[in-house]
Amino acid sequence: MHPDSVLELTSNAMLLTLLLTAPIVIAAAALGLLLGLLQAVTSIQDQSIGSSVKLLVIGAMVALLGGWFGRQILAFAHRIFDQLMVGT
């Protein structure tokens, strides 16, 4: 396998990782900001409220987007194996 193709596969893998994690990270950040604002307005300073709500929302997002995650990873794996077979 040529070093350029390894570099391209690594770059594509990192881009796929960014693509798959971005919705969850953005949702967690937005929810954290919203909950922080809500807790500041209501003077509720219990940290477990924010953590438990974020955990539930992130778990629900993973459950909802899990099929899409799997399809993207499977398509990437197919591309890698196709390139490996063509290269040999």
C-alpha positions as CSV (number, residue, x, y, z in Angstrom):
1,M,0.0,0.0,0.0
2,H,1.4,3.4,-1.0
3,P,2.1,5.9,1.8
4,D,-0.2,8.5,0.1
5,S,-3.2,6.1,0.2
6,V,-2.5,5.4,3.9
7,L,-2.4,9.1,4.6
8,E,-5.7,9.6,2.6
9,L,-7.4,6.7,4.5
10,T,-6.2,8.2,7.8
11,S,-7.5,11.6,6.8
12,N,-10.9,10.2,5.8
13,A,-11.1,8.2,9.0
14,M,-10.5,11.3,11.1
15,L,-13.1,13.3,9.0
16,L,-15.6,10.5,9.5
17,T,-15.0,10.5,13.3
18,L,-15.6,14.3,13.3
19,L,-18.7,13.9,11.2
20,L,-20.1,11.2,13.5
21,T,-19.3,12.8,16.8
22,A,-20.3,16.4,15.8
23,P,-24.1,16.1,16.4
24,I,-23.6,14.6,19.9
25,V,-21.0,17.1,20.9
26,I,-23.0,20.1,19.6
27,A,-26.2,18.8,21.3
28,A,-24.3,18.3,24.6
29,A,-22.7,21.8,24.4
30,A,-26.1,23.4,23.6
31,L,-27.9,21.5,26.3
32,G,-25.1,22.3,28.8
33,L,-25.4,26.0,28.0
34,L,-29.2,26.0,28.2
35,L,-29.2,24.1,31.5
36,G,-26.5,26.4,32.9
37,L,-28.6,29.4,32.0
38,L,-31.7,27.8,33.5
39,Q,-29.9,26.9,36.7
40,A,-28.5,30.4,37.0
41,V,-31.9,32.0,36.5
42,T,-33.6,29.7,39.0
43,S,-30.7,29.7,41.5
44,I,-30.6,25.9,41.5
45,Q,-27.0,24.8,41.8
46,D,-27.4,21.0,41.9
47,Q,-24.8,19.5,39.4
48,S,-26.6,16.2,39.2
49,I,-29.6,17.7,37.4
50,G,-27.5,18.9,34.5
51,S,-25.5,15.7,34.3
52,S,-28.5,13.4,34.4
53,V,-30.4,15.4,31.8
54,K,-27.3,15.5,29.5
55,L,-26.8,11.8,29.9
56,L,-30.4,11.0,29.0
57,V,-30.3,13.3,25.9
58,I,-27.0,12.0,24.7
59,G,-28.2,8.4,25.2
60,A,-31.3,9.1,23.2
61,M,-29.3,10.7,20.4
62,V,-27.0,7.7,20.2
63,A,-30.0,5.4,20.1
64,L,-31.7,7.5,17.3
65,L,-28.5,8.1,15.3
66,G,-27.0,4.6,15.9
67,G,-28.3,3.2,12.6
68,W,-26.8,6.1,10.6
69,F,-23.5,5.8,12.5
70,G,-23.4,2.1,11.6
71,R,-24.1,2.7,8.0
72,Q,-21.4,5.4,7.7
73,I,-18.8,3.2,9.4
74,L,-19.8,0.2,7.3
75,A,-19.6,2.2,4.1
76,F,-16.1,3.4,5.1
77,A,-15.0,-0.1,5.9
78,H,-16.2,-1.2,2.5
79,R,-14.2,1.6,0.8
80,I,-11.1,0.6,2.7
81,F,-11.4,-3.1,1.8
82,D,-12.2,-2.2,-1.8
83,Q,-9.0,-0.1,-2.0
84,L,-7.0,-2.9,-0.3
85,M,-8.3,-5.4,-2.9
86,V,-7.5,-3.2,-5.8
87,G,-4.1,-2.4,-4.5
88,T,-3.1,-6.1,-4.2
